[in-house]
Amino acid sequence: MGTNYRGTKAEVDALNAYIKLMRAAESVTARAHTVLPKDLTLSQFSVLEALLHRGPLCQSELAGKLLKSGGNLTLIVDNLEKSGLVTRERDQEDRRFITVSLTEKGRTLITGLFPQVAASITREFAALSSAEQFTLGWLCKKVGARSLPATIPADSANS
């Protein structure tokens, strides 16, 4: 299903590509993450995975890596901390910085769970050849790497 918008060819093409990208991402994500325990959200899994592969991270750095707002990440980490999966520690020299680390319970959970998720994602992407997976990754990175405009042009603010 494409857009019903009747704009310029460039607008319609862009909207159709966006719709397909988002539908594919949502569909693959929903199927690939069915292996997650019911009490673990995708965002919580993402935090645990980042800590497993990157090590302890400052909470603001973690938010940036996961494309989450600071407030949203605080809630996610709060819930992981309540579950005993992560700990937080304030930097003694600059108390604004809070480092998030896996607990032993969190490390055990994510090291057992990650291979299942990786296998599930691998199954999802088996519909594409290795070359197609590379091309898809390259195209997504190309689109995602575009920077946001510093300000909204005055003439587009009211349109």
C-alpha positions in Angstrom: 0.0 0.0 0.0 1.4 3.3 -1.0 0.5 6.9 -0.3 -2.8 8.4 -1.4 -1.1 11.9 -1.4 -1.3 13.6 -4.8 1.9 15.7 -4.7 4.8 16.0 -7.0 6.5 12.9 -8.3 9.4 13.4 -5.9 7.0 13.7 -2.9 5.0 10.6 -3.9 8.2 8.6 -4.6 9.7 9.6 -1.2 6.5 8.9 0.7 6.0 5.5 -1.0 9.6 4.6 -0.2 9.2 5.8 3.4 6.0 3.8 3.9 7.7 0.6 2.6 10.7 1.2 4.8 8.6 1.7 7.9 6.3 -1.2 7.2 9.2 -3.5 6.6 11.0 -2.4 9.7 8.0 -2.7 11.9 7.1 -6.1 10.4 10.6 -7.6 10.7 11.0 -6.1 14.3 7.7 -7.6 15.4 8.6 -11.1 14.1 12.3 -11.1 15.0 11.7 -10.1 18.6 9.1 -12.7 19.4 11.9 -14.5 21.2 12.0 -11.8 23.9 10.5 -12.7 27.3 7.1 -11.1 27.7 8.3 -8.8 30.6 11.2 -7.4 28.5 10.5 -4.5 26.1 12.4 -4.0 22.9 13.8 -0.8 24.3 15.0 -2.6 27.4 16.6 -5.3 25.3 18.3 -2.6 23.3 19.9 -1.1 26.4 21.0 -4.6 27.6 22.5 -5.4 24.2 24.4 -2.0 24.0 25.8 -2.6 27.5 26.8 -6.2 26.6 28.7 -5.2 23.4 29.9 -1.7 24.4 30.5 -2.1 28.1 29.3 0.4 30.8 28.1 3.7 29.2 27.1 7.1 30.4 23.4 7.4 30.4 23.4 10.3 28.0 25.7 8.4 25.6 23.4 5.4 25.8 20.4 7.6 24.9 22.3 8.9 21.9 23.3 5.5 20.6 19.7 4.2 21.0 18.1 7.3 19.5 16.1 7.8 22.7 15.4 11.0 24.6 17.0 11.4 28.0 13.7 11.2 29.8 12.6 8.1 27.9 16.0 6.4 28.6 15.7 7.3 32.3 12.4 5.4 32.5 13.8 2.4 30.7 16.9 2.3 32.9 14.7 2.8 36.0 12.7 -0.3 35.1 15.9 -2.4 34.3 17.3 -1.3 37.6 14.2 -2.3 39.5 14.5 -5.7 37.8 18.1 -6.0 39.0 19.5 -6.1 35.5 21.5 -2.9 35.5 23.1 -0.5 38.1 23.7 3.2 37.8 26.6 5.1 39.3 27.2 8.9 39.4 30.6 10.1 38.4 32.3 11.5 41.5 34.1 14.3 39.6 31.1 15.4 37.5 27.8 14.3 39.1 25.8 15.1 36.0 27.2 11.9 34.4 25.6 8.6 35.3 27.2 5.4 34.2 24.9 2.4 33.5 26.4 -1.1 33.9 25.0 -4.6 33.6 24.6 -6.6 36.8 25.5 -10.3 36.8 21.8 -11.1 36.5 21.6 -8.7 33.5 24.7 -10.1 31.9 23.4 -13.7 32.3 20.0 -12.7 30.7 21.4 -10.9 27.7 24.2 -13.3 26.9 21.6 -16.1 26.8 19.0 -14.1 24.9 21.2 -12.3 22.3 22.0 -15.4 20.3 18.3 -16.2 19.9 17.6 -12.7 18.7 20.5 -12.7 16.3 19.3 -16.0 14.9 15.8 -14.7 14.5 17.0 -11.6 12.7 19.2 -13.8 10.5 16.2 -15.8 9.6 14.2 -12.7 8.7 17.0 -11.4 6.4 17.4 -14.8 4.7 14.9 -13.4 2.2 17.8 -11.3 0.8 21.1 -12.4 -0.6 24.2 -11.3 1.2 24.8 -8.7 -1.5 21.2 -7.4 -1.1 21.6 -7.2 2.7 24.8 -5.1 2.1 23.0 -2.9 -0.4 20.0 -2.4 2.0 22.3 -1.6 4.8 24.2 0.9 2.7 21.0 2.6 1.5 19.6 2.8 5.0 22.8 4.3 6.3 22.8 6.8 3.4 19.3 7.9 4.2 19.9 7.9 8.0 23.1 9.8 7.8 21.5 13.0 6.5 21.7 15.7 9.1 18.7 17.6 10.4 18.5 21.3 9.4 19.8 23.5 12.2 16.6 25.6 12.1 13.3 25.3 10.3 13.2 27.9 7.5 10.7 30.7 8.4 8.6 30.2 5.2 8.0 26.5 6.0 7.1 26.9 9.7 3.5 27.9 8.8 3.0 25.5 5.9 
